[in-house]
Amino acid sequence: MKKRLFSVLAAGIMGAMLVACGSTSQTAQVSEAKPEPKETVTEEKPAEEVVTEEAVAEDVQKIIDRGVLKVGVKNAVVGFGYEDPLTGEYTGMEIELAKALAEKLGVDVEFTAVTAATRTELLDSGDIDCVLATFTITEERKQSWDFTTPYYTDYVSVLVEDAKGIKSLDDLVGSTVGVSSGSTSAKALVKAMIEKGLINGEAFDEESFDPATWSEGVKFQQYDDYPTISTALSAGEVDAFCVDKSILAIYRTEGRSYIDAEFSPQNYGIATTKGSGLSLVAEELVTESFENGTIDKLISENGLD
Ligand code: GLU
């Protein structure tokens, strides 16, 4: 308990230095932190540490004062973030990591269901403190948000109706593919097809790529959520459904198969506001969870290996 809060505070100090170097706003008292009384935290520390402990990053202190960590999670991705429709209970690897992060801060956890399209808006608006939602770390995204060390690596694939006879990336040439808005999927597929020599890559630009306007060899329909893409696949509105395998697995029902291709590693990390104190606490959690075997345990308990 003491060690837990101390490490949070230590991260807070680093966060404070990063976030507001020169600012005097990081003055929250340790005694305000719940549920640890000040005496418990300070009695074992040398005097000089007691002074610096007051510099808990402002954002972390806010969460501690609120008593709740608000986490954006998936609610239909079995093994990662899944909400039981009957009980409302959330399960999965990302749920457990979110609970551990809240525990580290000594607060409760509150889950908000997010999609690939909504997760960053909710983080930016402050409706949630962090995202644990199959969120792939990319160089582009790292410009806008902080990500921890990856806790899981998935791959992108493509799901089709068997009746369509699409079996490989080659067969996808000329097709329309359903993807989620705000996801890495369309770009990953185009890159894989270019690498295989199936698409002329001259018009491809990593930075400006837009699934809505791409028309070289394959076209995309973007949807707000995965159930809608699945319905569109059944209705023949799209020829294929492309996203990470962890998500596709849910929609791989009778009469549907993956094509024979798995590409573009997707490293999932916890996303937080850039430069926040919480970024450091989240990173510490992931590092510790690797060291003490929690990540391996969660992967195997959730059938993700
Ligand atoms: N993991 C991919 C991404 O971050 C797929 C989308 C999703 O997580 O829903 O873009």
Boltz pocket constraint, residues with backbone or C-beta under 6 A from the ligand:
constraints:
  - pocket:
      binder: B
      contacts: [[A, 115], [A, 116], [A, 133], [A, 134], [A, 135], [A, 136], [A, 180], [A, 182], [A, 183], [A, 184], [A, 185], [A, 243], [A, 244], [A, 247], [A, 266]]
      max_distance: 6.0
